[in-house]
Structures are given as C-alpha cells and as structure tokens.
Amino acid sequence: MKDLRIMRNRDISQIIIVDNSISAFACHLENGIYIPSYYGQADDNCLKDIMELLKLIANCKDVREKLDQFVGLKELYEQYVN
C-alpha cells in the first residue's frame, strides 16, 4: 500500500499513483490511475493511453479534481461499499 502522507516535502495534490493494484493506492483513491498488469503483450498500450490524460492534467492546481473527472475511482469505491 502506498501512503502519500510519508512524502512530507511534496504536495499530495500534485502526485499521481499509477499501479496495477487498486489496493496499492487505497489510501489515496483520488490520486490513483489503475492500469492492468503487463505480461509482455505486444499490443499493450496502457501507459501510452494514460500519457494523454497526464498531458491534460499536467498544469492543474490539483490533479485529484481532474482524475476524479476522468477516472473517478473514489466514486466507484463509494458505490461499491454502500
């Protein structure tokens, strides 16, 4: 599990976690982008695909707001637990 609170010299609103395990960013769903596992597939374009999203949000004051718009993991999680 990746806990961004340990990064005391960084602004959490500017950090994105890209991982193939949602549990890795469970503490910070609003900062996460889920990608499927990579096993050497020649047609895997996940990182290339999220590059466009990263370009869109590169200059945002708070990346979490844009990730919520495009990815929405926190909302999905809240629907799942309720």
LOBA-229808 format. One record per residue: x, y, z of N, C-alpha, C, O in turn; residue number from 1. Coordinates in Angstrom, 2 decimals, decimal comma. Layout:
N
     nc1     nc2     nc3    cac1    cac2    cac3     cc1     cc2     cc3     oc1     oc2     oc3  nr
       X       Y       Z       X       Y       Z       X       Y       Z       X       Y       Z NUM
...
***
This chain:
82
     nc1     nc2     nc3    cac1    cac2    cac3     cc1     cc2     cc3     oc1     oc2     oc3  nr
    0,84   -1,17    0,00    0,00    0,00    0,00    0,89    1,24    0,00    1,86    1,33    0,76   1
    0,56    2,17   -0,85    1,34    3,40   -0,97    0,62    4,52   -0,24   -0,48    4,92   -0,61   2
    1,25    5,02    0,80    0,67    6,08    1,61    1,43    7,37    1,31    2,59    7,53    1,70   3
    0,78    8,28    0,63    1,43    9,52    0,21    1,75   10,46    1,35    2,51   11,41    1,18   4
    1,19   10,21    2,51    1,47   11,09    3,66    2,93   11,05    4,08    3,39   11,96    4,77   5
    3,66   10,02    3,69    5,07    9,97    4,06    5,92   10,93    3,24    7,07   11,19    3,58   6
    5,37   11,46    2,19    6,09   12,39    1,33    5,88   13,81    1,85    5,13   14,59    1,26   7
    6,53   14,12    2,91    6,33   15,39    3,62    6,75   16,62    2,80    6,23   17,71    3,02   8
    7,66   16,48    1,90    8,13   17,62    1,12    7,43   17,74   -0,23    7,88   18,49   -1,10   9
    6,34   17,01   -0,41    5,58   17,05   -1,67    4,12   17,39   -1,39    3,57   17,03   -0,34  10
    3,51   18,08   -2,33    2,10   18,41   -2,24    1,30   17,25   -2,82    1,43   16,95   -4,01  11
    0,48   16,62   -2,01   -0,29   15,45   -2,45   -1,21   15,79   -3,63   -1,55   14,92   -4,43  12
   -1,60   17,04   -3,72   -2,47   17,44   -4,83   -1,76   17,40   -6,18   -2,38   17,59   -7,22  13
   -0,46   17,14   -6,16    0,33   17,09   -7,39    0,92   15,71   -7,67    1,78   15,56   -8,54  14
    0,47   14,70   -6,93    1,02   13,35   -7,07   -0,03   12,41   -7,66   -1,19   12,43   -7,27  15
    0,41   11,59   -8,61   -0,44   10,57   -9,22    0,22    9,22   -9,03    1,42    9,06   -9,26  16
   -0,56    8,26   -8,60   -0,07    6,88   -8,46   -0,65    6,08   -9,62   -1,87    6,02   -9,79  17
    0,21    5,47  -10,40   -0,20    4,60  -11,50    0,20    3,19  -11,09    1,38    2,91  -10,88  18
   -0,78    2,30  -10,97   -0,48    0,97  -10,47   -1,48   -0,04  -11,01   -2,59    0,31  -11,41  19
   -1,07   -1,30  -11,01   -1,96   -2,37  -11,46   -2,73   -2,99  -10,29   -3,44   -3,98  -10,48  20
   -2,58   -2,44   -9,12   -3,30   -2,93   -7,95   -3,99   -1,77   -7,25   -3,33   -0,87   -6,72  21
   -5,31   -1,78   -7,25   -6,05   -0,70   -6,61   -5,71   -0,62   -5,12   -5,71    0,46   -4,54  22
   -5,42   -1,76   -4,52   -5,08   -1,73   -3,09   -3,79   -0,93   -2,85   -3,57   -0,46   -1,73  23
   -2,95   -0,78   -3,85   -1,72   -0,02   -3,70   -1,99    1,45   -3,40   -1,21    2,10   -2,70  24
   -3,09    1,97   -3,93   -3,42    3,37   -3,65   -4,76    3,52   -2,93   -5,45    4,52   -3,10  25
   -5,11    2,53   -2,15   -6,38    2,54   -1,41   -6,49    3,73   -0,46   -7,59    4,24   -0,24  26
   -5,39    4,16    0,09   -5,41    5,32    1,00   -5,64    6,63    0,25   -6,05    7,62    0,85  27
   -5,40    6,62   -1,04   -5,48    7,85   -1,83   -6,12    7,55   -3,19   -5,51    7,76   -4,24  28
   -7,35    7,07   -3,15   -8,03    6,72   -4,40   -8,11    7,90   -5,36   -8,05    7,72   -6,58  29
   -8,24    9,09   -4,82   -8,37   10,27   -5,67   -7,07   10,59   -6,41   -7,07   11,42   -7,33  30
   -5,98    9,96   -6,02   -4,69   10,17   -6,69   -4,32    9,03   -7,63   -3,23    9,03   -8,21  31
   -5,21    8,06   -7,79   -4,83    6,84   -8,49   -5,34    6,70   -9,90   -6,42    7,16  -10,25  32
   -4,52    6,04  -10,69   -4,90    5,59  -12,03   -4,59    4,09  -12,06   -3,45    3,67  -11,91  33
   -5,61    3,32  -12,27   -5,45    1,86  -12,35   -5,08    1,47  -13,79   -5,67    1,96  -14,75  34
   -4,10    0,60  -13,90   -3,77    0,01  -15,20   -3,69   -1,50  -15,04   -3,30   -1,99  -13,98  35
   -4,06   -2,25  -16,06   -3,96   -3,71  -15,96   -2,50   -4,16  -15,91   -1,60   -3,43  -16,32  36
   -2,29   -5,34  -15,41   -0,94   -5,90  -15,34   -0,36   -6,08  -16,73   -1,08   -6,32  -17,70  37
    0,95   -5,95  -16,81    1,66   -6,11  -18,07    2,44   -7,42  -18,03    3,21   -7,67  -17,11  38
    2,23   -8,23  -19,04    2,91   -9,51  -19,14    3,63   -9,66  -20,48    3,74  -10,76  -21,01  39
    4,12   -8,55  -21,01    4,87   -8,58  -22,25    4,02   -8,59  -23,52    4,53   -8,90  -24,59  40
    2,75   -8,24  -23,41    1,88   -8,23  -24,57    2,32   -7,14  -25,55    2,51   -5,98  -25,16  41
    2,49   -7,51  -26,79    2,94   -6,55  -27,81    1,91   -5,45  -28,05    2,27   -4,34  -28,45  42
    0,64   -5,73  -27,81   -0,41   -4,75  -28,08   -0,80   -3,94  -26,84   -1,81   -3,23  -26,87  43
   -0,04   -4,02  -25,76   -0,33   -3,28  -24,54    0,00   -1,80  -24,75    1,15   -1,44  -24,99  44
   -1,02   -0,96  -24,67   -0,86    0,48  -24,87   -1,29    1,30  -23,66   -1,48    2,51  -23,77  45
   -1,43    0,67  -22,52   -1,96    1,37  -21,34   -1,17    2,61  -20,98   -1,75    3,68  -20,80  46
    0,13    2,48  -20,86    0,92    3,66  -20,49    0,85    4,73  -21,56    0,82    5,92  -21,24  47
    0,83    4,33  -22,80    0,69    5,29  -23,89   -0,67    5,99  -23,80   -0,76    7,20  -24,01  48
   -1,70    5,24  -23,49   -3,04    5,81  -23,39   -3,16    6,81  -22,23   -3,78    7,85  -22,39  49
   -2,58    6,50  -21,09   -2,70    7,43  -19,97   -1,79    8,65  -20,14   -1,97    9,66  -19,46  50
   -0,82    8,56  -21,04    0,04    9,70  -21,31   -0,79   10,90  -21,76   -0,50   12,04  -21,38  51
   -1,81   10,66  -22,55   -2,69   11,75  -23,00   -3,40   12,39  -21,81   -3,51   13,61  -21,74  52
   -3,88   11,58  -20,89   -4,52   12,09  -19,69   -3,52   12,90  -18,86   -3,85   13,99  -18,38  53
   -2,32   12,39  -18,70   -1,30   13,09  -17,93   -0,96   14,44  -18,55   -0,72   15,41  -17,83  54
   -0,94   14,50  -19,87   -0,70   15,78  -20,54   -1,82   16,77  -20,25   -1,58   17,96  -20,05  55
   -3,05   16,28  -20,22   -4,20   17,14  -19,96   -4,17   17,74  -18,56   -4,60   18,88  -18,35  56
   -3,67   17,00  -17,61   -3,72   17,47  -16,23   -2,38   17,97  -15,70   -2,25   18,27  -14,51  57
   -1,40   18,06  -16,56   -0,03   18,41  -16,14    0,05   19,76  -15,41    0,85   19,90  -14,49  58
   -0,75   20,71  -15,78   -0,66   22,04  -15,19   -1,81   22,39  -14,26   -2,06   23,56  -13,97  59
   -2,52   21,37  -13,79   -3,65   21,60  -12,89   -3,15   21,95  -11,49   -2,09   21,49  -11,06  60
   -3,93   22,76  -10,79   -3,59   23,08   -9,40   -3,73   21,86   -8,52   -2,97   21,66   -7,57  61
   -4,73   21,03   -8,84   -4,98   19,83   -8,05   -5,34   18,69   -9,00   -6,44   18,65   -9,56  62
   -4,40   17,76   -9,19   -4,63   16,66  -10,14   -5,79   15,78   -9,72   -6,40   15,13  -10,56  63
   -6,11   15,77   -8,44   -7,20   14,91   -7,94   -8,55   15,30   -8,53   -9,39   14,44   -8,79  64
   -8,75   16,59   -8,75  -10,01   17,04   -9,34  -10,17   16,51  -10,76  -11,25   16,04  -11,13  65
   -9,11   16,58  -11,54   -9,17   16,09  -12,92   -9,24   14,57  -12,96   -9,96   14,00  -13,79  66
   -8,50   13,90  -12,09   -8,56   12,44  -12,05   -9,97   12,00  -11,67  -10,46   10,99  -12,18  67
  -10,62   12,74  -10,79  -11,99   12,41  -10,43  -12,90   12,51  -11,64  -13,80   11,69  -11,81  68
  -12,68   13,51  -12,48  -13,48   13,67  -13,70  -13,25   12,53  -14,68  -14,21   11,99  -15,23  69
  -12,01   12,17  -14,89  -11,66   11,20  -15,92  -11,64    9,75  -15,44  -12,00    8,84  -16,19  70
  -11,23    9,54  -14,20  -11,07    8,18  -13,69  -12,15    7,83  -12,68  -12,79    6,79  -12,81  71
  -12,36    8,67  -11,68  -13,44    8,51  -10,73  -13,35    7,29   -9,82  -14,38    6,69   -9,52  72
  -12,17    6,90   -9,38  -12,03    5,71   -8,54  -12,68    5,87   -7,18  -13,25    4,92   -6,64  73
  -12,61    7,06   -6,63  -13,21    7,27   -5,30  -14,71    7,07   -5,37  -15,30    6,43   -4,50  74
  -15,34    7,60   -6,39  -16,79    7,43   -6,56  -17,16    5,97   -6,76  -18,13    5,48   -6,19  75
  -16,39    5,26   -7,58  -16,63    3,83   -7,79  -16,52    3,06   -6,47  -17,33    2,18   -6,19  76
  -15,52    3,39   -5,69  -15,32    2,73   -4,41  -16,50    3,00   -3,47  -17,00    2,09   -2,82  77
  -16,94    4,24   -3,41  -18,06    4,59   -2,54  -19,34    3,87   -2,96  -20,13    3,47   -2,10  78
  -19,55    3,71   -4,25  -20,71    2,94   -4,73  -20,59    1,47   -4,33  -21,58    0,83   -3,99  79
  -19,37    0,97   -4,38  -19,14   -0,44   -4,06  -19,39   -0,74   -2,59  -19,99   -1,76   -2,26  80
  -18,93    0,14   -1,70  -19,06   -0,13   -0,26  -20,43    0,23    0,29  -20,79   -0,20    1,39  81
  -21,20    1,01   -0,45  -22,54    1,39    0,04  -23,61    0,55   -0,52  -24,78    0,74   -0,20  82
***
